[in-house]
Amino acid sequence: MRSIYIVDDDDEIRASLHNLLSIHKNTIIRGFASGDAFLAELDELTPGPVLLDMNMPGLSGAEVLESIRDRPDLLPIVLTGWGDVSMAVMVMKAGAVDFLEKPCDPQKLLQTIEIAFSQLEKTTLVLARTETACNKLKLLSGRERDVLEGLMVGKSNKIIGHELSISPRTVADGIFTYGTNKDDKHADGLVSEPEFDIARSARSLSIVETSSIASSPAIPRWMAQPFLPRTV
């Protein structure tokens, strides 16, 4: 079941958008008369596009955008009765899928919503792999984490080995073949090379702590849902 959210203080516009979007099957369409009402239920919202008005009583559309920056599973599509280049630039930098002026072409809006759904669907596998990699990182010993930290900052096996007083061969073999450890944590290796690439990406996105990997990486609440972190 998919979800679409409409955040607009105009009752007629919300009703009109709801009727237009009702062509989507297996989709829950929810309307909110203000940004405050939308954010009040933020923790309960599942991934989906957010049709967001910019000018509303209470919290403005810009403030709502700022509030959902750490929810990349909610993809805003900004709808406004007025706008200019500076506003368009601002909302796109804030992660909006698109910036549409009212009244917008219904077909254009439907196409934009499909683009948003496509972005969400394409990231399901990537986020599942990312979560798997982060979970495996939690199982690393202190020494294994030291090795991985060195690899992720680009140090050579020789330098890592020298710093940790182990052989370069141990560095090369260890991080990818720890599935043969005495406790046999994972038969396929503790961290595979593809997962190492994901871990490096996660590190750059601050999913994994950048100062040290000695602590178990914290997985943000929103990673429980299948979506891709958005950087702006």
C-alpha positions, -999 to 999 in steps of 0.1 A, spaced: 0 0 0 14 34 -10 8 68 6 4 103 -7 2 133 16 -15 167 8 -5 196 31 -26 227 22 -48 250 42 -73 254 13 -101 229 17 -111 231 -20 -76 225 -32 -72 195 -9 -105 180 -21 -95 187 -57 -61 170 -53 -77 141 -35 -101 135 -64 -73 138 -89 -51 113 -71 -79 88 -65 -69 73 -98 -40 56 -80 -50 22 -69 -38 7 -35 -29 42 -24 -38 60 9 -43 97 3 -42 118 35 -49 155 37 -36 180 63 -50 215 67 -17 228 81 20 221 85 15 218 122 -11 190 117 12 172 93 42 173 116 21 162 146 18 128 129 53 128 114 66 98 134 36 77 122 39 85 85 51 58 60 72 67 30 55 87 2 53 120 -18 42 151 1 22 177 -19 32 208 1 18 243 -1 43 271 8 19 297 23 -1 284 52 -12 297 86 11 285 114 42 267 100 50 277 65 59 252 38 96 262 41 95 253 78 79 220 71 106 213 45 132 220 71 115 197 96 115 167 73 151 170 61 159 139 81 130 120 66 143 113 31 114 88 27 91 117 25 96 133 -9 81 169 -10 65 182 -42 60 219 -36 28 235 -49 25 273 -46 2 301 -58 32 323 -62 68 318 -65 101 330 -79 135 317 -88 149 322 -54 121 301 -38 125 274 -65 162 272 -57 155 271 -20 130 242 -22 151 222 -46 181 225 -23 159 213 6 152 181 -13 120 188 -32 113 165 -61 98 195 -81 84 230 -77 50 235 -94 30 267 -95 -8 267 -90 -28 260 -109 -5 232 -121 -11 209 -151 -28 177 -137 -8 155 -160 25 172 -149 16 166 -113 8 130 -118 40 125 -137 60 141 -109 43 119 -83 53 88 -103 88 101 -104 87 103 -66 74 68 -62 100 55 -86 128 71 -65 114 53 -34 111 19 -52 145 20 -67 161 25 -33 145 -5 -15 173 -29 -23 201 -4 -16 187 5 18 182 -32 27 219 -38 18 229 -8 38 211 -20 69 226 -54 65 261 -39 62 255 -17 93 242 -47 113 274 -66 103 295 -37 114 280 -41 149 295 -76 151 331 -65 144 357 -68 172 377 -37 183 406 -48 161 384 -55 131 369 -21 135 403 -5 136 412 -23 103 379 -12 87 384 24 98 418 25 82 405 10 50 377 35 48 400 65 51 422 51 23 451 38 42 471 10 26 473 -25 41 509 -20 49 503 13 68 473 -3 87 494 -33 96 523 -11 108 499 10 130 482 -21 145 513 -43 147 498 -69 124 509 -82 90 495 -66 58 483 -101 48 462 -102 80 447 -68 70 439 -80 35 424 -113 46 408 -103 79 380 -79 71 366 -100 42 371 -135 55 361 -134 92 333 -158 84 359 -185 92 363 -172 128 361 -197 156 325 -185 164 316 -186 126 295 -155 129 288 -154 91 297 -182 67 298 -157 39 323 -134 56 317 -107 82 318 -79 57 318 -86 20 335 -63 -5 301 -48 -18 291 -43 18 324 -26 25 316 -1 -3 282 5 13 298 10 46 321 36 31 291 54 16 273 52 49 303 67 66 303 96 43 266 102 50 273 101 88 253 68 92 285 54 106 304 77 130 333 95 112 356 100 142 358 64 151 341 31 143 349 17 177 313 23 187 284 4 171 271 25 142 237 41 151 210 35 125 186 64 123 149 58 130 140 64 94 163 36 81 136 12 93 118 21 61 130 13 26 143 46 12 176 63 3 191 90 23 190 123 6 219 148 7 215 184 -2 
